[in-house]
Amino acid sequence: MWIKDNQQDISKSEFLEAYPNLGNYLLDKSLKYLSEHDKVFVFPTDLSKIPDLDESAKIFESVDDKVKSQNVAGFIGYRDEQLTIHSRFAQADDKDYFLHYMLQKVLHINLTNLDTALSQDQQFYQLLVYLFPKYLQAALRKGLYKEYRRFDYHDANIKGSLDVAKHIKASTPFTGKIAYRTREFSYDNPLLQLVRHTIEYIKVSQKNSYSILASNPETRENVKAVAEVTASYQLSDRQTVIMSNQKERLRHAYFKEYTALQQLCLLLLTGQKQAVGGNRDNIHGILFDVAWLWEEYIATLLGKEFVHPRNKASQDGISVFSDRQRTVYPDFYSIEKGVVLDAKYKRLELTEKGIDRSDLYQLISYTYILKANLAGVVFPSQDNVGDNEIGELAGYGAMLKKWSIKIPQGCTSYDAFVTEMAKNEKKFLETLKQSYAIAAQSQNG
């Protein structure tokens, strides 16, 4: 059964017939529930901080006799059933080049290295290996994880509780040393040992491990930082470390990024057959917020010429009031160019000019606050729409537009798709540049 993101007309009876077990399990279950109770990875990991995808959102919502999908693409398995949610730009031959292209651009994953001959379970496992650096990066932004551990010492610098039995055994006759125990904060703990074992596992199990663990400076620094604080690492301890982490799962809300990393490491280290397909009663899979991917993909095109605010990190927002008591976060803006842009993963080509009322009011607010000459939305389309004027704002005359990037269809290979996308990206950037040049000239004239 062919299922796409944001599909509103899926027949409930056909859906349940195609996926009798998985369908009943997934219907009306929230993303938060599946990510916490099953082996379902949702990227980005922190659902509560994704404005376009609420953690209470359901992958599939039943409405009367229909099933609706969300801004989510990926795949989920349960027992002998495999369900793939394609992006709406996927080709009929099951090749979702668009989703793969955005993953490669945003996450720096070289998807040409993925073995397409593998089964879907195996591809899921292999893709998680490529995502490991991103999960590591998200966790280490909270700092290296440390926890209290007990240490045994036998020296003259006593600072904890006396270990009488060990002292009698090791210090008879007395040589000036005392046996004692302390409870100290340590980075060399079971969780970071698990991460270290995963890093070492990737080094020896993946033929392109260098491109995975050294693809960018931040990843290299993260790997180095973990190695430096896990000096007690021993390959022979791997099973003990795995069992310790399986028994003591990290639950603290502040360390949710580490919780996701711990889950990923356990999945990779316990092996493909056991972790992915071993317990067929566990749902397993990986899901991507396509709207988030689209915004981050646009960020790669616009580069440093535009500010890309991070509302979840409260960075680079703009103040609604002069006292900065209320801050809002456009997707992209440039004060120098007088432009503000929003990335929208919506079917805006279906309306000749307009956009949703809420999107329009939001855009107008950003425009007036920044005193921009030009504002608009950027959306994907199968049609060669180009740029389309929404209208000129009453007041100081800023222009509102919408720009589309054409997503190629009918490509015979991924390389052909990449070539066509490069042409369409160049056309979009040229059109955008012309638009804000004309808008600036109009304002100055």
Secondary structure, DSSP 8 states (H G I E B T S, - for coil): --EETT---EEHHHHHHH-HHHHHHHBT-BHHHHHHHSEEEEESS-GGG-TTS-TT-BSEEEETTEEEE-SEEEEEEETTEEEEEE-TT--TTS--HHHHHHHHHHH---GGGS-TTS-HHHHHHHHHHHHHHHHHHHHHTT----EEEEEEEEES---SEE-HHHHHHHSSS--S-EEEEEEEEESSSHHHHHHHHHHHHHHHH-TTHHHHHSSSHHHHHHHHHHHHH-TT--GGGHHHHHHHHHHS----GGGHHHHHHHHHHHHHHT-HIIIIIISTTS-EEEEEEHHHHHHHHHHHHHGGGSB--BGGGTBS-EESSTT-SSEE--SEEETTTTEEEEE--S-GGGSSS---HHHHHHHHHHHHHHT-SEEEEEEEESS---EEEEEE-TTT--EEEEEEEE---S-SSHHHHHHHHHHHHHHHHHHHHHHHHHHHHHHH-
